[in-house]
C-alpha cells in the first residue's frame, strides 16, 4: 500500500510540471487510476473516501494549471505577434522546462476587405472570429476541464463496470481565480474584435465613393468657398488612410487585409478629388474675376468723384457712398483672404490653372489700390466734414 501511495504521489506531483497537453495529463491520470483500480481489486476498506481525497488533491494541481493555461492564453492574445501561431511547442524546445500554461498558439484570422458588385464588404465578417476564438479558448480550457475524475469503483471483484462520465468541468467555476481568468480572456477577445471592427468600418465607409452624386455635393456645400476648401482639405487628410505601403492591419490574431481594394479605392478617390478640385477651381476663378471687376469699378468711381462740388446733394451722396464702401471693407477683406487660401489649396493639390486664370496676386494688387484711394478720399472727407 505504501509503495502504491508513493507512486501515486509521484504522478500527482508530475501534474505540476508536465507539458500542457491533454494526452500528457490523461496518461498521468490513467496511471493514477490504474493504481486506484489495483487497490479496489484488493478490496481495501474506506477506498471511496480515500479516492475522494486523492481526487481533491489532483483537482488542486489541475486548478493551478488551468489558471496558468488561461493566463497564458490571455497573454498570447493580447501580446500576439504573427509568429505566435507557428510558435514551437514545448517538447520541441528541448530544454526540459515546460511553461505551466503551455503555448496556446492561437491561429490568426484573416478578414479580407473586398469589392463585390460595386459594394465594399468584409469577408469573412469580423463576428465570425468571435466564435473561432471562443472555441479555441474553450478547447484550450478543455485540456484540463475535459479530463475524467478518479473513480473508486470501476471494478468489482473481477467484473468491469462502466466508468462514469464525470469530468473536471467544475474546476472552471470552482474558485474566483478561474472565473476571473476565463472572464479576462473573453474580455480580451471582445476588445480585439471591437478594434478590428472599427478599423474595417473605415474601409467600409469608402463605399460612399461609389454612392456619391456630384449634384448632391454641390447642393449641400453650395457656393460657400470656405466649405469647399474644408472639403478639399478633408479629402487630402483622409487620403492618408489609403495612401500607404501596408496592405493589412493587425489586432492580436485578427488581420484586416485591404490589399484587394486599396488600388480600386485609390483610383476612385483620385477621380472624385479631381472632379471636386475642378469644380472648386471654376467657382473660385469666377468669384475672383467678379470681385476684381467690382473692386475695379469702385476704385474708378472713387477716382472720378470728389467732395469738391458746388452741389450739396452731390457732396452728401459722395460721403454716403464712401461710408457704404467702408462698411463693405471687412467682408471684402475676408474674401481676399479666402481667395488667397483657395488658390494655395489649388496649387498644393496640383490644379491645372486655365490660361485665362486671374491669379490672386492681381486681385490683391487691385485690392491694395482700392484701399489706398478709399483711405485718401476718407481722409479728405474728415478734413472737410465740418464745412459740409
Short mmCIF file of the C-alpha atoms (twelve columns), coordinates in Angstrom:
data_MODEL
# 
_entry.id   MODEL 
# 
loop_
_atom_site.group_PDB 
_atom_site.id 
_atom_site.type_symbol 
_atom_site.label_atom_id 
_atom_site.label_alt_id 
_atom_site.label_comp_id 
_atom_site.label_asym_id 
_atom_site.label_seq_id 
_atom_site.Cartn_x 
_atom_site.Cartn_y 
_atom_site.Cartn_z 
_atom_site.pdbx_PDB_model_num 
ATOM 1   C CA . UNK A 1   0.000   0.000   0.000   1 
ATOM 2   C CA . UNK A 2   2.771   2.433   0.924   1 
ATOM 3   C CA . UNK A 3   4.564   1.649   -2.312  1 
ATOM 4   C CA . UNK A 4   1.425   2.426   -4.313  1 
ATOM 5   C CA . UNK A 5   0.884   5.660   -2.381  1 
ATOM 6   C CA . UNK A 6   4.458   6.756   -3.170  1 
ATOM 7   C CA . UNK A 7   3.937   6.056   -6.866  1 
ATOM 8   C CA . UNK A 8   0.655   7.970   -6.792  1 
ATOM 9   C CA . UNK A 9   2.365   10.935  -5.095  1 
ATOM 10  C CA . UNK A 10  4.967   10.985  -7.849  1 
ATOM 11  C CA . UNK A 11  2.246   11.059  -10.504 1 
ATOM 12  C CA . UNK A 12  0.288   13.792  -8.669  1 
ATOM 13  C CA . UNK A 13  3.420   15.966  -8.446  1 
ATOM 14  C CA . UNK A 14  4.025   15.356  -12.146 1 
ATOM 15  C CA . UNK A 15  0.773   17.177  -12.885 1 
ATOM 16  C CA . UNK A 16  2.505   20.422  -11.874 1 
ATOM 17  C CA . UNK A 17  5.409   20.171  -14.313 1 
ATOM 18  C CA . UNK A 18  4.231   18.080  -17.240 1 
ATOM 19  C CA . UNK A 19  3.632   19.613  -20.696 1 
ATOM 20  C CA . UNK A 20  0.291   21.387  -21.056 1 
ATOM 21  C CA . UNK A 21  -1.189  18.703  -23.318 1 
ATOM 22  C CA . UNK A 22  -4.371  16.717  -22.977 1 
ATOM 23  C CA . UNK A 23  -2.667  13.393  -23.792 1 
ATOM 24  C CA . UNK A 24  0.040   14.004  -21.193 1 
ATOM 25  C CA . UNK A 25  -2.444  14.838  -18.455 1 
ATOM 26  C CA . UNK A 26  -4.618  11.902  -19.436 1 
ATOM 27  C CA . UNK A 27  -1.651  9.497   -19.339 1 
ATOM 28  C CA . UNK A 28  -0.800  10.600  -15.789 1 
ATOM 29  C CA . UNK A 29  -4.398  10.324  -14.597 1 
ATOM 30  C CA . UNK A 30  -4.755  6.933   -16.279 1 
ATOM 31  C CA . UNK A 31  -1.719  5.726   -14.386 1 
ATOM 32  C CA . UNK A 32  -3.142  7.013   -11.103 1 
ATOM 33  C CA . UNK A 33  -6.466  5.364   -11.945 1 
ATOM 34  C CA . UNK A 34  -4.667  2.048   -12.504 1 
ATOM 35  C CA . UNK A 35  -3.210  2.253   -9.010  1 
ATOM 36  C CA . UNK A 36  -6.680  3.013   -7.649  1 
ATOM 37  C CA . UNK A 37  -8.106  0.053   -9.567  1 
ATOM 38  C CA . UNK A 38  -5.398  -2.140  -8.094  1 
ATOM 39  C CA . UNK A 39  -6.416  -1.101  -4.598  1 
ATOM 40  C CA . UNK A 40  -10.059 -1.664  -5.500  1 
ATOM 41  C CA . UNK A 41  -9.349  -5.177  -6.665  1 
ATOM 42  C CA . UNK A 42  -7.540  -5.829  -3.373  1 
ATOM 43  C CA . UNK A 43  -10.735 -4.811  -1.535  1 
ATOM 44  C CA . UNK A 44  -9.255  -2.104  0.687   1 
ATOM 45  C CA . UNK A 45  -11.795 -0.599  3.042   1 
ATOM 46  C CA . UNK A 46  -12.732 3.139   3.025   1 
ATOM 47  C CA . UNK A 47  -11.346 3.288   -0.509  1 
ATOM 48  C CA . UNK A 48  -14.105 5.600   -1.717  1 
ATOM 49  C CA . UNK A 49  -13.286 8.319   0.849   1 
ATOM 50  C CA . UNK A 50  -9.565  7.898   0.240   1 
ATOM 51  C CA . UNK A 51  -10.030 8.268   -3.548  1 
ATOM 52  C CA . UNK A 52  -12.217 11.328  -2.996  1 
ATOM 53  C CA . UNK A 53  -9.419  12.995  -1.032  1 
ATOM 54  C CA . UNK A 54  -6.931  11.968  -3.705  1 
ATOM 55  C CA . UNK A 55  -9.167  13.429  -6.425  1 
ATOM 56  C CA . UNK A 56  -9.341  16.703  -4.477  1 
ATOM 57  C CA . UNK A 57  -5.536  16.825  -4.434  1 
ATOM 58  C CA . UNK A 58  -5.491  16.176  -8.166  1 
ATOM 59  C CA . UNK A 59  -8.127  18.899  -8.617  1 
ATOM 60  C CA . UNK A 60  -5.932  21.417  -6.782  1 
ATOM 61  C CA . UNK A 61  -2.988  20.658  -9.069  1 
ATOM 62  C CA . UNK A 62  -5.164  20.858  -12.157 1 
ATOM 63  C CA . UNK A 63  -6.747  24.136  -10.988 1 
ATOM 64  C CA . UNK A 64  -3.291  25.685  -10.806 1 
ATOM 65  C CA . UNK A 65  -2.510  24.512  -14.324 1 
ATOM 66  C CA . UNK A 66  -5.926  25.666  -15.541 1 
ATOM 67  C CA . UNK A 67  -5.364  29.194  -14.234 1 
ATOM 68  C CA . UNK A 68  -1.857  29.216  -15.716 1 
ATOM 69  C CA . UNK A 69  -3.264  27.998  -19.035 1 
ATOM 70  C CA . UNK A 70  -5.890  30.732  -19.231 1 
ATOM 71  C CA . UNK A 71  -3.351  33.397  -18.276 1 
ATOM 72  C CA . UNK A 72  -1.046  32.092  -20.996 1 
ATOM 73  C CA . UNK A 73  -3.928  32.185  -23.488 1 
ATOM 74  C CA . UNK A 74  -4.765  35.749  -22.453 1 
ATOM 75  C CA . UNK A 75  -1.132  36.836  -22.756 1 
ATOM 76  C CA . UNK A 76  -0.844  35.180  -26.172 1 
ATOM 77  C CA . UNK A 77  -3.935  37.058  -27.377 1 
ATOM 78  C CA . UNK A 78  -3.039  40.482  -26.008 1 
ATOM 79  C CA . UNK A 79  0.652   40.307  -26.972 1 
ATOM 80  C CA . UNK A 80  0.056   38.497  -30.224 1 
ATOM 81  C CA . UNK A 81  2.666   38.547  -32.996 1 
ATOM 82  C CA . UNK A 82  2.493   36.939  -36.417 1 
ATOM 83  C CA . UNK A 83  4.946   34.255  -35.272 1 
ATOM 84  C CA . UNK A 84  2.780   33.160  -32.342 1 
ATOM 85  C CA . UNK A 85  0.549   30.915  -34.436 1 
ATOM 86  C CA . UNK A 86  3.570   28.940  -35.578 1 
ATOM 87  C CA . UNK A 87  5.438   29.006  -32.252 1 
ATOM 88  C CA . UNK A 88  7.259   25.755  -31.389 1 
ATOM 89  C CA . UNK A 89  5.617   23.563  -28.812 1 
ATOM 90  C CA . UNK A 90  7.243   22.866  -25.504 1 
ATOM 91  C CA . UNK A 91  8.702   19.478  -26.379 1 
ATOM 92  C CA . UNK A 92  10.445  20.832  -29.479 1 
ATOM 93  C CA . UNK A 93  12.336  23.350  -27.361 1 
ATOM 94  C CA . UNK A 94  14.456  20.565  -25.931 1 
ATOM 95  C CA . UNK A 95  15.162  22.419  -22.688 1 
ATOM 96  C CA . UNK A 96  13.288  20.139  -20.308 1 
ATOM 97  C CA . UNK A 97  11.418  23.180  -18.987 1 
ATOM 98  C CA . UNK A 98  7.701   23.377  -19.557 1 
ATOM 99  C CA . UNK A 99  5.644   26.512  -19.099 1 
ATOM 100 C CA . UNK A 100 2.795   25.951  -16.591 1 
ATOM 101 C CA . UNK A 101 0.283   27.438  -19.021 1 
ATOM 102 C CA . UNK A 102 1.760   25.914  -22.158 1 
ATOM 103 C CA . UNK A 103 1.850   27.560  -25.593 1 
ATOM 104 C CA . UNK A 104 -1.705  28.329  -26.788 1 
ATOM 105 C CA . UNK A 105 -0.626  29.003  -30.417 1 
ATOM 106 C CA . UNK A 106 -3.763  30.964  -31.279 1 
ATOM 107 C CA . UNK A 107 -4.274  30.874  -35.075 1 
ATOM 108 C CA . UNK A 108 -4.522  34.148  -36.938 1 
ATOM 109 C CA . UNK A 109 -7.846  35.080  -38.519 1 
ATOM 110 C CA . UNK A 110 -7.672  36.977  -41.813 1 
ATOM 111 C CA . UNK A 111 -10.570 39.201  -42.849 1 
ATOM 112 C CA . UNK A 112 -10.340 40.475  -46.422 1 
ATOM 113 C CA . UNK A 113 -11.851 43.795  -47.433 1 
ATOM 114 C CA . UNK A 114 -13.259 43.131  -50.906 1 
ATOM 115 C CA . UNK A 115 -15.482 44.763  -53.523 1 
ATOM 116 C CA . UNK A 116 -18.336 42.606  -54.784 1 
ATOM 117 C CA . UNK A 117 -20.819 44.083  -57.278 1 
ATOM 118 C CA . UNK A 118 -19.639 47.625  -56.526 1 
ATOM 119 C CA . UNK A 119 -20.127 47.078  -52.791 1 
ATOM 120 C CA . UNK A 120 -17.318 47.035  -50.227 1 
ATOM 121 C CA . UNK A 121 -17.617 44.256  -47.679 1 
ATOM 122 C CA . UNK A 122 -15.504 42.274  -45.216 1 
ATOM 123 C CA . UNK A 123 -15.127 38.548  -45.814 1 
ATOM 124 C CA . UNK A 124 -15.498 36.674  -43.602 1 
ATOM 125 C CA . UNK A 125 -17.333 39.046  -41.221 1 
ATOM 126 C CA . UNK A 126 -15.408 40.139  -38.125 1 
ATOM 127 C CA . UNK A 127 -18.040 38.472  -35.919 1 
ATOM 128 C CA . UNK A 128 -17.018 35.067  -37.230 1 
ATOM 129 C CA . UNK A 129 -13.734 35.373  -35.345 1 
ATOM 130 C CA . UNK A 130 -15.670 35.631  -32.097 1 
ATOM 131 C CA . UNK A 131 -16.858 32.052  -32.456 1 
ATOM 132 C CA . UNK A 132 -13.446 30.825  -33.650 1 
ATOM 133 C CA . UNK A 133 -11.507 32.456  -30.801 1 
ATOM 134 C CA . UNK A 134 -14.062 31.426  -28.188 1 
ATOM 135 C CA . UNK A 135 -13.951 27.849  -29.437 1 
ATOM 136 C CA . UNK A 136 -10.158 27.894  -29.329 1 
ATOM 137 C CA . UNK A 137 -10.270 29.205  -25.753 1 
ATOM 138 C CA . UNK A 138 -12.785 26.555  -24.724 1 
ATOM 139 C CA . UNK A 139 -10.708 23.859  -26.378 1 
ATOM 140 C CA . UNK A 140 -7.625  25.058  -24.505 1 
ATOM 141 C CA . UNK A 141 -9.577  25.138  -21.243 1 
ATOM 142 C CA . UNK A 142 -10.875 21.690  -22.129 1 
ATOM 143 C CA . UNK A 143 -7.319  20.386  -21.922 1 
ATOM 144 C CA . UNK A 144 -7.906  20.407  -18.169 1 
ATOM 145 C CA . UNK A 145 -11.679 20.518  -17.755 1 
ATOM 146 C CA . UNK A 146 -12.249 17.608  -20.115 1 
ATOM 147 C CA . UNK A 147 -10.167 15.212  -18.022 1 
ATOM 148 C CA . UNK A 148 -12.026 12.469  -16.140 1 
ATOM 149 C CA . UNK A 149 -12.084 12.385  -12.372 1 
ATOM 150 C CA . UNK A 150 -10.763 9.400   -10.451 1 
ATOM 151 C CA . UNK A 151 -13.219 6.546   -9.854  1 
ATOM 152 C CA . UNK A 152 -13.061 4.293   -6.814  1 
ATOM 153 C CA . UNK A 153 -15.437 1.569   -8.036  1 
ATOM 154 C CA . UNK A 154 -14.586 0.965   -11.650 1 
ATOM 155 C CA . UNK A 155 -14.216 -2.698  -10.878 1 
ATOM 156 C CA . UNK A 156 -15.888 -5.077  -8.519  1 
ATOM 157 C CA . UNK A 157 -14.354 -8.475  -7.839  1 
ATOM 158 C CA . UNK A 158 -13.041 -9.315  -11.307 1 
ATOM 159 C CA . UNK A 159 -16.021 -7.683  -13.070 1 
ATOM 160 C CA . UNK A 160 -15.599 -4.469  -15.071 1 
ATOM 161 C CA . UNK A 161 -18.288 -1.829  -14.801 1 
ATOM 162 C CA . UNK A 162 -18.600 1.266   -16.930 1 
ATOM 163 C CA . UNK A 163 -16.656 4.287   -15.853 1 
ATOM 164 C CA . UNK A 164 -18.599 7.424   -15.122 1 
ATOM 165 C CA . UNK A 165 -18.627 10.421  -17.450 1 
ATOM 166 C CA . UNK A 166 -17.662 12.785  -14.635 1 
ATOM 167 C CA . UNK A 167 -15.019 15.313  -15.675 1 
ATOM 168 C CA . UNK A 168 -13.239 18.274  -14.125 1 
ATOM 169 C CA . UNK A 169 -15.581 20.823  -15.715 1 
ATOM 170 C CA . UNK A 170 -16.443 22.163  -12.282 1 
ATOM 171 C CA . UNK A 171 -12.872 23.462  -11.931 1 
ATOM 172 C CA . UNK A 172 -13.709 26.355  -14.266 1 
ATOM 173 C CA . UNK A 173 -16.282 27.722  -11.821 1 
ATOM 174 C CA . UNK A 174 -14.758 26.215  -8.700  1 
ATOM 175 C CA . UNK A 175 -12.954 29.327  -7.475  1 
ATOM 176 C CA . UNK A 176 -12.838 33.066  -8.024  1 
ATOM 177 C CA . UNK A 177 -9.455  32.991  -9.769  1 
ATOM 178 C CA . UNK A 178 -10.552 30.592  -12.504 1 
ATOM 179 C CA . UNK A 179 -13.722 32.588  -13.158 1 
ATOM 180 C CA . UNK A 180 -11.746 35.838  -13.368 1 
ATOM 181 C CA . UNK A 181 -9.134  34.327  -15.693 1 
ATOM 182 C CA . UNK A 182 -11.808 32.999  -18.040 1 
ATOM 183 C CA . UNK A 183 -13.683 36.320  -17.992 1 
ATOM 184 C CA . UNK A 184 -10.454 38.194  -18.755 1 
ATOM 185 C CA . UNK A 185 -9.949  36.021  -21.829 1 
ATOM 186 C CA . UNK A 186 -13.467 36.708  -23.089 1 
ATOM 187 C CA . UNK A 187 -12.992 40.438  -22.487 1 
ATOM 188 C CA . UNK A 188 -9.723  40.407  -24.428 1 
ATOM 189 C CA . UNK A 189 -11.479 38.697  -27.334 1 
ATOM 190 C CA . UNK A 190 -14.145 41.410  -27.422 1 
ATOM 191 C CA . UNK A 191 -11.556 44.192  -27.238 1 
ATOM 192 C CA . UNK A 192 -9.691  42.849  -30.257 1 
ATOM 193 C CA . UNK A 193 -12.936 42.302  -32.146 1 
ATOM 194 C CA . UNK A 194 -14.009 45.869  -31.399 1 
ATOM 195 C CA . UNK A 195 -10.697 47.299  -32.660 1 
ATOM 196 C CA . UNK A 196 -10.826 45.208  -35.832 1 
ATOM 197 C CA . UNK A 197 -14.466 46.125  -36.412 1 
ATOM 198 C CA . UNK A 198 -13.833 49.853  -36.022 1 
ATOM 199 C CA . UNK A 199 -10.862 49.705  -38.358 1 
ATOM 200 C CA . UNK A 200 -12.705 47.724  -41.014 1 
ATOM 201 C CA . UNK A 201 -15.532 50.277  -40.775 1 
ATOM 202 C CA . UNK A 202 -13.075 52.920  -42.001 1 
ATOM 203 C CA . UNK A 203 -12.703 50.970  -45.226 1 
ATOM 204 C CA . UNK A 204 -16.408 50.230  -45.465 1 
ATOM 205 C CA . UNK A 205 -17.077 53.977  -45.300 1 
ATOM 206 C CA . UNK A 206 -15.324 54.343  -48.653 1 
ATOM 207 C CA . UNK A 207 -18.474 52.827  -50.123 1 
ATOM 208 C CA . UNK A 208 -19.649 56.432  -50.341 1 
ATOM 209 C CA . UNK A 209 -17.163 56.929  -53.205 1 
ATOM 210 C CA . UNK A 210 -19.388 54.672  -55.306 1 
ATOM 211 C CA . UNK A 211 -22.652 56.092  -53.965 1 
ATOM 212 C CA . UNK A 212 -21.877 59.826  -54.166 1 
ATOM 213 C CA . UNK A 213 -23.529 62.193  -56.620 1 
ATOM 214 C CA . UNK A 214 -21.885 65.463  -57.657 1 
ATOM 215 C CA . UNK A 215 -25.228 67.223  -57.695 1 
ATOM 216 C CA . UNK A 216 -25.835 66.293  -54.061 1 
ATOM 217 C CA . UNK A 217 -22.380 67.552  -53.072 1 
ATOM 218 C CA . UNK A 218 -22.945 70.884  -54.809 1 
ATOM 219 C CA . UNK A 219 -26.359 71.336  -53.217 1 
ATOM 220 C CA . UNK A 220 -25.009 70.642  -49.719 1 
ATOM 221 C CA . UNK A 221 -21.850 72.743  -49.969 1 
ATOM 222 C CA . UNK A 222 -23.477 75.482  -52.013 1 
ATOM 223 C CA . UNK A 223 -21.371 78.461  -53.074 1 
ATOM 224 C CA . UNK A 224 -19.507 78.841  -49.792 1 
ATOM 225 C CA . UNK A 225 -15.847 78.798  -50.871 1 
ATOM 226 C CA . UNK A 226 -14.699 78.140  -47.308 1 
ATOM 227 C CA . UNK A 227 -16.789 74.949  -47.167 1 
ATOM 228 C CA . UNK A 228 -15.290 73.833  -50.478 1 
ATOM 229 C CA . UNK A 229 -11.818 74.423  -49.073 1 
ATOM 230 C CA . UNK A 230 -12.665 72.408  -45.979 1 
ATOM 231 C CA . UNK A 231 -13.984 69.607  -48.179 1 
ATOM 232 C CA . UNK A 232 -10.762 69.510  -50.206 1 
ATOM 233 C CA . UNK A 233 -8.615  69.567  -47.054 1 
ATOM 234 C CA . UNK A 234 -10.649 66.693  -45.599 1 
ATOM 235 C CA . UNK A 235 -10.225 64.716  -48.807 1 
ATOM 236 C CA . UNK A 236 -6.476  65.233  -48.635 1 
ATOM 237 C CA . UNK A 237 -6.384  64.287  -44.960 1 
ATOM 238 C CA . UNK A 238 -8.389  61.076  -45.315 1 
ATOM 239 C CA . UNK A 239 -6.363  60.144  -48.379 1 
ATOM 240 C CA . UNK A 240 -3.528  59.283  -45.995 1 
ATOM 241 C CA . UNK A 241 -5.533  56.284  -44.744 1 
ATOM 242 C CA . UNK A 242 -5.330  54.527  -48.098 1 
ATOM 243 C CA . UNK A 243 -2.160  56.117  -49.467 1 
ATOM 244 C CA . UNK A 244 0.345   53.863  -47.694 1 
ATOM 245 C CA . UNK A 245 2.600   50.909  -48.399 1 
ATOM 246 C CA . UNK A 246 0.991   48.496  -45.932 1 
ATOM 247 C CA . UNK A 247 -1.786  46.211  -47.078 1 
ATOM 248 C CA . UNK A 248 -3.045  44.893  -43.734 1 
ATOM 249 C CA . UNK A 249 -3.629  45.917  -40.137 1 
ATOM 250 C CA . UNK A 250 -3.390  43.506  -37.212 1 
ATOM 251 C CA . UNK A 251 -5.269  43.425  -33.913 1 
ATOM 252 C CA . UNK A 252 -3.965  40.480  -31.940 1 
ATOM 253 C CA . UNK A 253 -4.705  37.398  -34.076 1 
ATOM 254 C CA . UNK A 254 -7.217  39.356  -36.185 1 
ATOM 255 C CA . UNK A 255 -5.888  40.625  -39.507 1 
ATOM 256 C CA . UNK A 256 -7.777  43.094  -41.690 1 
ATOM 257 C CA . UNK A 257 -6.353  42.718  -45.206 1 
ATOM 258 C CA . UNK A 258 -7.312  45.530  -47.576 1 
ATOM 259 C CA . UNK A 259 -4.892  44.725  -50.405 1 
ATOM 260 C CA . UNK A 260 -7.731  43.786  -52.793 1 
ATOM 261 C CA . UNK A 261 -9.488  47.159  -52.539 1 
ATOM 262 C CA . UNK A 262 -6.657  49.599  -51.886 1 
ATOM 263 C CA . UNK A 263 -5.850  50.303  -55.548 1 
ATOM 264 C CA . UNK A 264 -9.519  50.490  -56.592 1 
ATOM 265 C CA . UNK A 265 -10.345 52.905  -53.793 1 
ATOM 266 C CA . UNK A 266 -7.287  54.985  -54.661 1 
ATOM 267 C CA . UNK A 267 -8.444  55.285  -58.255 1 
ATOM 268 C CA . UNK A 268 -12.000 56.171  -57.233 1 
ATOM 269 C CA . UNK A 269 -10.686 58.660  -54.695 1 
ATOM 270 C CA . UNK A 270 -8.497  60.330  -57.327 1 
ATOM 271 C CA . UNK A 271 -11.437 60.587  -59.737 1 
ATOM 272 C CA . UNK A 272 -13.640 62.314  -57.169 1 
ATOM 273 C CA . UNK A 273 -10.813 64.515  -55.943 1 
ATOM 274 C CA . UNK A 274 -10.065 65.687  -59.464 1 
ATOM 275 C CA . UNK A 275 -13.736 66.466  -60.146 1 
ATOM 276 C CA . UNK A 276 -14.271 68.329  -56.869 1 
ATOM 277 C CA . UNK A 277 -10.995 70.214  -57.319 1 
ATOM 278 C CA . UNK A 278 -12.055 71.205  -60.830 1 
ATOM 279 C CA . UNK A 279 -15.459 72.409  -59.614 1 
ATOM 280 C CA . UNK A 280 -13.893 74.431  -56.805 1 
ATOM 281 C CA . UNK A 281 -11.321 75.916  -59.187 1 
ATOM 282 C CA . UNK A 282 -14.086 77.007  -61.526 1 
ATOM 283 C CA . UNK A 283 -16.073 78.611  -58.693 1 
ATOM 284 C CA . UNK A 284 -13.011 80.315  -57.221 1 
ATOM 285 C CA . UNK A 285 -11.944 81.675  -60.597 1 
ATOM 286 C CA . UNK A 286 -15.394 83.099  -61.297 1 
ATOM 287 C CA . UNK A 287 -15.617 84.612  -57.814 1 
ATOM 288 C CA . UNK A 288 -12.162 86.221  -58.092 1 
ATOM 289 C CA . UNK A 289 -12.981 87.607  -61.522 1 
ATOM 290 C CA . UNK A 290 -16.265 89.082  -60.316 1 
ATOM 291 C CA . UNK A 291 -14.590 90.504  -57.213 1 
ATOM 292 C CA . UNK A 292 -11.864 92.164  -59.256 1 
ATOM 293 C CA . UNK A 293 -14.424 93.776  -61.547 1 
ATOM 294 C CA . UNK A 294 -16.418 95.052  -58.565 1 
ATOM 295 C CA . UNK A 295 -13.367 96.477  -56.817 1 
ATOM 296 C CA . UNK A 296 -12.049 97.985  -60.045 1 
ATOM 297 C CA . UNK A 297 -15.385 99.726  -60.645 1 
ATOM 298 C CA . UNK A 298 -15.483 101.006 -57.055 1 
ATOM 299 C CA . UNK A 299 -11.927 102.327 -57.369 1 
ATOM 300 C CA . UNK A 300 -12.752 104.023 -60.679 1 
ATOM 301 C CA . UNK A 301 -15.846 105.631 -59.165 1 
ATOM 302 C CA . UNK A 302 -13.787 106.958 -56.255 1 
ATOM 303 C CA . UNK A 303 -11.121 108.366 -58.567 1 
ATOM 304 C CA . UNK A 304 -13.715 110.218 -60.693 1 
ATOM 305 C CA . UNK A 305 -15.694 111.547 -57.733 1 
ATOM 306 C CA . UNK A 306 -14.817 114.306 -55.334 1 
ATOM 307 C CA . UNK A 307 -16.116 116.253 -52.388 1 
ATOM 308 C CA . UNK A 308 -15.182 119.461 -54.195 1 
ATOM 309 C CA . UNK A 309 -18.513 120.163 -55.844 1 
ATOM 310 C CA . UNK A 310 -20.892 123.098 -55.904 1 
ATOM 311 C CA . UNK A 311 -23.844 120.857 -55.221 1 
ATOM 312 C CA . UNK A 312 -24.502 119.941 -51.595 1 
ATOM 313 C CA . UNK A 313 -26.623 116.993 -52.703 1 
ATOM 314 C CA . UNK A 314 -23.715 115.625 -54.745 1 
ATOM 315 C CA . UNK A 315 -21.363 116.068 -51.775 1 
ATOM 316 C CA . UNK A 316 -23.713 114.226 -49.417 1 
ATOM 317 C CA . UNK A 317 -24.169 111.472 -51.982 1 
ATOM 318 C CA . UNK A 318 -20.367 111.084 -52.259 1 
ATOM 319 C CA . UNK A 319 -19.923 110.914 -48.471 1 
ATOM 320 C CA . UNK A 320 -22.699 108.306 -48.255 1 
ATOM 321 C CA . UNK A 321 -21.054 106.259 -50.992 1 
ATOM 322 C CA . UNK A 322 -17.700 106.307 -49.192 1 
ATOM 323 C CA . UNK A 323 -19.369 105.196 -45.955 1 
ATOM 324 C CA . UNK A 324 -21.034 102.290 -47.767 1 
ATOM 325 C CA . UNK A 325 -17.690 101.201 -49.170 1 
ATOM 326 C CA . UNK A 326 -16.109 101.384 -45.704 1 
ATOM 327 C CA . UNK A 327 -18.860 99.150  -44.318 1 
ATOM 328 C CA . UNK A 328 -18.083 96.586  -47.022 1 
ATOM 329 C CA . UNK A 329 -14.341 96.599  -46.287 1 
ATOM 330 C CA . UNK A 330 -14.393 93.812  -43.688 1 
ATOM 331 C CA . UNK A 331 -16.393 91.457  -45.898 1 
ATOM 332 C CA . UNK A 332 -14.178 92.200  -48.889 1 
ATOM 333 C CA . UNK A 333 -11.025 91.678  -46.835 1 
ATOM 334 C CA . UNK A 334 -12.313 88.239  -45.806 1 
ATOM 335 C CA . UNK A 335 -12.991 87.463  -49.458 1 
ATOM 336 C CA . UNK A 336 -9.403  88.351  -50.385 1 
ATOM 337 C CA . UNK A 337 -8.130  86.040  -47.635 1 
ATOM 338 C CA . UNK A 338 -10.424 83.288  -48.928 1 
ATOM 339 C CA . UNK A 339 -9.069  83.801  -52.450 1 
ATOM 340 C CA . UNK A 340 -5.507  83.566  -51.166 1 
ATOM 341 C CA . UNK A 341 -6.061  80.358  -49.187 1 
ATOM 342 C CA . UNK A 342 -8.162  78.907  -52.007 1 
ATOM 343 C CA . UNK A 343 -5.502  79.420  -54.659 1 
ATOM 344 C CA . UNK A 344 -2.905  77.985  -52.248 1 
ATOM 345 C CA . UNK A 345 -5.005  74.810  -51.946 1 
ATOM 346 C CA . UNK A 346 -5.282  74.594  -55.737 1 
ATOM 347 C CA . UNK A 347 -1.525  74.904  -56.081 1 
ATOM 348 C CA . UNK A 348 -0.813  72.284  -53.400 1 
ATOM 349 C CA . UNK A 349 -3.290  69.850  -54.904 1 
ATOM 350 C CA . UNK A 350 -1.902  70.318  -58.442 1 
ATOM 351 C CA . UNK A 351 -4.829  72.064  -60.090 1 
ATOM 352 C CA . UNK A 352 -4.309  72.813  -63.780 1 
ATOM 353 C CA . UNK A 353 -4.891  76.574  -63.994 1 
ATOM 354 C CA . UNK A 354 -6.552  77.702  -67.270 1 
ATOM 355 C CA . UNK A 355 -4.830  80.273  -69.474 1 
ATOM 356 C CA . UNK A 356 -7.348  83.000  -68.566 1 
ATOM 357 C CA . UNK A 357 -6.914  82.474  -64.812 1 
ATOM 358 C CA . UNK A 358 -6.760  85.688  -62.786 1 
ATOM 359 C CA . UNK A 359 -4.136  84.974  -60.140 1 
ATOM 360 C CA . UNK A 360 -4.663  86.200  -56.620 1 
ATOM 361 C CA . UNK A 361 -1.627  88.499  -56.920 1 
ATOM 362 C CA . UNK A 362 -3.562  90.597  -59.416 1 
ATOM 363 C CA . UNK A 363 -6.632  90.624  -57.183 1 
ATOM 364 C CA . UNK A 364 -4.538  91.695  -54.193 1 
ATOM 365 C CA . UNK A 365 -2.966  94.453  -56.313 1 
ATOM 366 C CA . UNK A 366 -6.373  95.768  -57.298 1 
ATOM 367 C CA . UNK A 367 -7.495  95.483  -53.672 1 
ATOM 368 C CA . UNK A 368 -4.494  97.419  -52.368 1 
ATOM 369 C CA . UNK A 369 -5.067  100.161 -54.944 1 
ATOM 370 C CA . UNK A 370 -8.726  100.386 -53.925 1 
ATOM 371 C CA . UNK A 371 -7.853  100.548 -50.215 1 
ATOM 372 C CA . UNK A 372 -5.335  103.331 -50.878 1 
ATOM 373 C CA . UNK A 373 -7.773  105.536 -52.798 1 
ATOM 374 C CA . UNK A 374 -10.572 104.877 -50.305 1 
ATOM 375 C CA . UNK A 375 -8.325  105.870 -47.412 1 
ATOM 376 C CA . UNK A 376 -7.293  109.027 -49.268 1 
ATOM 377 C CA . UNK A 377 -10.915 110.036 -50.004 1 
ATOM 378 C CA . UNK A 378 -11.985 109.266 -46.436 1 
ATOM 379 C CA . UNK A 379 -9.216  111.455 -45.000 1 
ATOM 380 C CA . UNK A 380 -10.266 114.275 -47.290 1 
ATOM 381 C CA . UNK A 381 -13.847 113.943 -46.093 1 
ATOM 382 C CA . UNK A 382 -12.736 114.059 -42.448 1 
ATOM 383 C CA . UNK A 383 -10.850 117.267 -43.132 1 
ATOM 384 C CA . UNK A 384 -13.832 118.910 -44.852 1 
ATOM 385 C CA . UNK A 385 -16.702 117.407 -42.836 1 
ATOM 386 C CA . UNK A 386 -17.131 120.479 -40.626 1 
ATOM 387 C CA . UNK A 387 -17.855 122.588 -43.709 1 
ATOM 388 C CA . UNK A 388 -20.482 120.328 -45.247 1 
# 
